[in-house]
Amino acid sequence: MDILYVKCEQNALALCYMLQKQVYDAIFFDHYGEDRGLKACLNCVRQGDTIHVERGSFLAGSFLEGVELFCDLAKRGVNIWIDRSQSLLDCEGSPFGSENITCAMALIDLRNDYAKERQRQGYQRMKKEGRKIRRQQPLPANFHSMRKAWNAGELSCASAAQLCGMPTSTFWLRVKQYESENDEV
């Protein structure tokens, strides 16, 4: 039985891409950060089945988890097809199968460690610059009209902020930020 496991964004583009390639007997997918589909997939596989996956990192987050999973699946007689590398990883059928698994999972682990290190460096740089690590909310639809009315003296800062649905300090900071970015006064 051919089984497809895909991790994808909310719009499921990766799922559509993988479905174009072949007809699958069962399909399991998760959004990034979830693993319910993976658990269901691993519970239903039997000897002789092949799990098709776009990337090896979808199956495990670290090298040790990956080696454990690959070896467990190999003992159960389940093959794993990683689409990007176009290689069938099978411990039992190939004298180099375990080395393939070790190399594949080492590369996955290296990629994950590299990404985590770059993220950590970015956080440290932002902290050093005094920036906060959070996403800014989009400006409300009436922000520009309230900003102009406040600048013209028609509204107080507190009433303009209330009409925009934000605290006074946030309104004031967002006005200053907008004006500095757009060279307005």
N, C-alpha and C positions, 0 to 999 in steps of 0.2 A: 504494500500500500504506500503510495506517495503522499506525504503530508507536508503542507506548507506552513511555516511559522514566520510571521512578519511583524516587525515593530514599525509603526508609522506615525506620522503626524495626524492631526484630527481629520484632515482631508483624505487620508489613506492613499496618497499617490504611490507609495512604495508597493502597496498591496495591488494596485492596478497594474503596475509594471511587472510584478512577479506573476500575476495571473495571465498575462499575455504570452508567457513563455511555454506553459505546459498545463495540461489538465491534471488537477490534483484530486485525490480521494477525500481528503479532509483539509480544512483551512483553519488555522488558529492565528489570531493577531492580538497585539497589545498596542496601546499608545505608549510613548516613551514614559518611563517611570513606573510602569505597571508590569506585573508578571503573572496575572491570572491565566492568560491564554497559554503561556509557556508551561505552567503547571498542568493544565488540562491536556496539552499536547503530550507531555512526558508521561502522563497517566494512561493515555490510550495507545501508545506505541507497542507493537509486538515484534517478535523476531522476524527479520526479513524486511521490515519497513525502512523507508528512507525519509529522513527529515530534511526538507529543503529550507535553507535560510539564506538571507541576503548577506549577512555578516556574522562572523563567529562571536563577536561581542554581544550580539543579541541573546545568546544562550547563557552567557556568564559574565559577571562583572569583574572577575579577577582571574588570575592564572590558576590558582588552586581550585576555585570553583569549576573552572573550565576543564581542568584535567580530571577532576572527580566525575563530572558529568559525562565527558567523552568516554572515559574508561567504563563507567556504569552502562552507558548505552552500548558500548562495544561488547561487554559481557552479555548483554541482553540480545545481541545480534542485530542491533539497529545501526544503520549507516547514516552519516550526516553529509549532506551536499551543501557546501558553502559556495553560493553563486558567484561572488566576486572573484574568488581564486580558481573557480572551475575545477576543483579537485575533490575527489571522494575520499573522506577520511575514514578508514576502517582498520582498527587495530588487528583484528584476527586474520583478515584476508591478505594483508601485505606485510612483508618483512620490515618495511619502513613506515608502517602505519602509526606506531607510537611516536616515532620521531616527527612525523607530519603533525600529529596532534600537539606535541610539545612545542614545535616551532610556531604553529598557528596560534596557540594560546599565549606563547611568549610575545608574539607580535601584538596580539590583542592587549595584553597586559601593558606592554611598553607604550602603546598608543593611549591607553587610559591613564597611565601614570604621567605621560607627557601632557595630556590635556588638563589633568588636575594640577600639575605644576604650573602651567601657563595661567590657569584660573587663579591659583594662589598668588602668583606674582602680580596679576592684575589687581586683585583685592589689596595687596600690600601697597601697590603704587597709588591706588585711589585713596587709601587710608592716609598715606604720607602726604598726598595733595590736599587732604582735608575734605574730600568728597564723600558723601554718604552712599552706601551700597543699597540702593533701592530704585525701583522704577518710578518715574514721575507720571502722575495721572495726566491724561490729556486735558487741555483747557476746555472749560465749558463753552457751549455755543454762544452765550451772551457775554463772554469775557471781554472781547474787544470793545463792545459798546459801553460796558461798565467801566473799562479802563479809560476810555475817552471822556466819559461823563465825570469820572473822578479827577482826571487831569484838568478838566475845564472848571472844576470846582462846583459842579452841579450836584454831586453826591459826596458824602463822607466816605472814607475808606471802609468804615465798618458797615455802612449800608450797601456799598458796592460789593463787598465781600459776601454779605448775607444774600444778596440777589444772585450771586454766582454760586452760592452753596459751598463756600470754603471759609476757613478761619481768616481773620483779618491779617495776621502775620503771613499766612500763605499767599493771600491775594497780593499783599504788598511785595513779597519776594518774587512772585511770578510776574508782576508788572515790571519790576526792575530788571528781571532776567530777560523778559521779552524786549524791553526797550534797549538794553545793552546789546542783545543779539541783532536787533534790527536797526540800530543807530537812530532811535527815536527818543524824543524827550517829551 
